[in-house]
Amino acid sequence: MSTDESASGLPLVSVVIPTRGRPELLRETMATIVGQDYAGEIDLLVVHDQEEADPSLADLGQERRSVRSLTNEGKPGLAGARNFGLRNTSGEIVASCDDDDLWHPEKIRKQVDLLQQEPRMLAVGTGIRLLMGDRDVDWPGRSERVTHQRLLRNRVKELHSSTLAMRRSAFAKAGEYDEDLPHGYGEDYDWLLRASRVGEIGVVTDVLADIRKDVPSWFRGRSLNTADALEYMLAKHPDFADDRRAYSRVLGQIAYARGTAGERKAAARYAGRALLTYPLAPHGWLGLASISGVDPQKVLGVARVFGRGVS
C-alpha cells in the first residue's frame, strides 16, 4: 500500500491553512476540518506567515486527523505560505482553506469521490455559502466542469481557495503558486488558469463551504494591490486578450480598483478600454461608476445583486 493511502484504501488528504494573527477564527476553521466525515486520513498543516507557530494547535487533532503547526520558512505572503505547506505535506490530495472559512462535514468525502471517478480531473471546488454578516447567500455550483474559457471570463466563485481539493500531481503539471504575483492577490486564480490548460477542473455543485465576507484578513490587499496584480496577470496570460469578454472584464476590474484608490485618470483609461473592447460587459461601467462619486461599497453591492464580482 502506498504511504499516501490510509488503511481504508482512501488517499491521504493534506489540508494547508495559511494564517496570520487570527487564532480564534483559525480554531473554528480547524474544527470543521477535523470533523470531516471522510473515512480516510487527513493531515492538517497550519502555516503561520510572519508569526511564530502555535504548537498547542496539535491538541486539536483526533484519530486519523493529525494536526501540525509550522512557521513559513519560504517567501513571506500567501503564495509562499501555500507553497511551503505543499512542500511539507505528502497527501495524494492537497486541499486549501483560508483561516476564517468553514467546511461542511461531507466536503472532502464528496470531492475525493469525484476525483476518484474522474482520473483526468486535477482539481475540484464546491458550491459555497457567502456569510455577509447581515445575511447568507448560497451559491451552488452551476456546472460540474469548468473550462479554461469560462475561467477567463469569470472568476468562478465555486473555485474559491477554501473549496479546492487538488491532486498533488497537478502541481507537477501546472507549477506551484506564483510567488512573484504582486501582493499575492489572486494566487489561486492564477494557478487555476494554468491548471485548466493542462487538465480538467471540476465542481461538486452542493454547497459545502461557508466563506466569511464579514471579517478582515491580513492577506486581502488594498485597491492598488488588486490593480497591480491584475495588470501582472494580463501580461502573464495573453489569452485574456483573445477573448473580448474576458479582456473587458479584467480591464474593468482594474478600472474599478484604481478608481476606488482615487486614481481617476488611470481608472478612466482602463474603463474606456474595457468598454471599447466589449461594451455589453458590466465591468467597464462599474469602473466608470467608481470615479463618479458613487460609494464603492454600493457599486460592489450592485455587482453582487447581478451575480458578478469585481475582484
Secondary structure as GFF3:
##gff-version 3
##sequence-region A 1 311
A	DSSP	beta_strand	13	19	.	.	.	ID=ss1
A	DSSP	alpha_helix	23	34	.	.	.	ID=ss2
A	DSSP	beta_strand	42	48	.	.	.	ID=ss3
A	DSSP	three_ten_helix	55	60	.	.	.	ID=ss4
A	DSSP	beta_strand	65	71	.	.	.	ID=ss5
A	DSSP	alpha_helix	78	87	.	.	.	ID=ss6
A	DSSP	beta_strand	93	96	.	.	.	ID=ss7
A	DSSP	beta_strand	102	103	.	.	.	ID=ss8
A	DSSP	alpha_helix	107	117	.	.	.	ID=ss9
A	DSSP	beta_strand	121	131	.	.	.	ID=ss10
A	DSSP	beta_strand	136	139	.	.	.	ID=ss11
A	DSSP	beta_strand	145	146	.	.	.	ID=ss12
A	DSSP	alpha_helix	148	153	.	.	.	ID=ss13
A	DSSP	three_ten_helix	157	159	.	.	.	ID=ss14
A	DSSP	beta_strand	165	167	.	.	.	ID=ss15
A	DSSP	alpha_helix	168	174	.	.	.	ID=ss16
A	DSSP	three_ten_helix	182	184	.	.	.	ID=ss17
A	DSSP	alpha_helix	187	198	.	.	.	ID=ss18
A	DSSP	beta_strand	200	212	.	.	.	ID=ss19
A	DSSP	alpha_helix	223	236	.	.	.	ID=ss20
A	DSSP	three_ten_helix	238	242	.	.	.	ID=ss21
A	DSSP	alpha_helix	244	260	.	.	.	ID=ss22
A	DSSP	alpha_helix	264	277	.	.	.	ID=ss23
A	DSSP	alpha_helix	283	289	.	.	.	ID=ss24
A	DSSP	alpha_helix	296	305	.	.	.	ID=ss25
###
